[in-house]
Amino acid sequence: MEITNVSEYEAIAKEKLPKMVYDYYASGAEDQWTLKENRNAFSRILFRPRILIDVSKIDMTTTVLGFKISMPIMIAPSAMQKMAHPEGENATARAASAAGTIMILSSWATSSVEEVASTGPGIRFFQLYVHKDRNVVAQLVRRAERAGFKAIALTVDTPRLGRREADIKNRFTLPPFLTLKNFEGLDLGKMDKVSDICLINLNFNYRFTLPVCSPNDGIILQTDDSGLASYVAGQVDRSLSWKDVKWLQTITSLPILVKGVLTAEDTRLAVQAGAAGIIVSNHGARQLDYVPATIMALEEVVKAAQGRVPVFLDGGVRRGTDVFKALALGASGIFIGRPVVFSLAAEGEAGVRKVLQMLRDEFELTMALTGCRSLKEITRNHIVTDWDHPRVVPRL
């Protein structure tokens, strides 16, 4: 079957992947209302196209934190990509580089920053969770710096892991031949006890169960609940606050994007704390259910930022039309997550390349059909939303 749009990869991935892995990638928190809303909200934004404009030349290039990229479509951090395909994050990195765009590597990747850097040139950012042990955080940041990563995407919406019921039902565990590679070789010190976490030695030869993680062991995440939830409960710092954003700036010169902002109030605090940019994100609807779709929260954040820092959108993008709508509402670019892991599962690196190309082609067509020849020509006047005119835009 010929793939003609990004969404078709999900069905292929569902057939190919073990149920536990597919559910991990696909599911959201609790009732999954926000998961559906991340997509549905885009349908409540309609176009106001302009006609009789010479669109024979379309320029989609843009600059993010000083780095020029081919289009405002980038790759969000998605954990444990080798569950989808043996080449995992390495394949994704090569696809992003070939497309001339940015990839954010997850802290919880199954390929290390060094391995991803070794795939060749490319602009890469590193996504960071703040652990209770700040020495671990500092070591991760230093490794990312040495590997040539250009920015830190600090995830701030995960003091605890959201209740992902599919993972609980499946007793989610990282497959025994994989580890969270960025934690290899770190001085982990004394890690808090987590009930019945299953660990795997880094030589991959055997599994054993211990209540405490020992240094240089890779974490395999298996408990009576969701293993990931137990790991997060034990290691990620619930006391994380704005002062830690300031602290992070004292240990790195890399620009810091704050990922997980949904309100004007937090936008202003992020700017005050010295953030280089903001990513409007609800963590793929995997944290708190019944928060707004990111496209619904975007304009509030953009207005609060007042142009002082760029604002990006993460969540629900499946079409080039979605990209245009986000830019019309003030985003400087968007990040895609699930389309990457689903296409990776279906066709490896070639699948990710195709997803990026399809979104690029659709976005270019949308620009042409709305009369926009460059990103700066995309304005709020090119769309109408149901919060502007409730009776104009139909609700699903």
Buried (B, 14 or more C-beta within 10 A) or exposed (E): EEBEBBBBBBEBBBEBBEEBBBBBBBBBBBEBBBBBBBBBBBBBBBBEBBEEEEBEEBBBEBEBBEEEBBBBBBBBBBBBBBBBBEBBBBBBBBBBBBBBBBBBBBBBBBBBBBBBBEBEEBBBBBBBBBBBBBEBBBBBBEBBBEBBBBBBBBBBBBBEBBBBBBBEEBEBBBBEEBBBBBBBBBEBEEBEEBEBBBBBBBEEEEEEEEEEBEEEBBBBBBBEBBBBBBBBBBBBBEEBEBEBBEBBBEEBEBBBBBBBBBBBEBBBBBBEBBBBBBBBBBBBBBBBBEBBBBBBBBBBBBBBBEEBBBBBBBBBBBBBBBBBBBBBBBBBBBBBBBBBBBBBBBBBBEBBBBBBEBBBEBBBBBBBBBBBBEBEBBBBEBBBBBEEEEEEBEEE
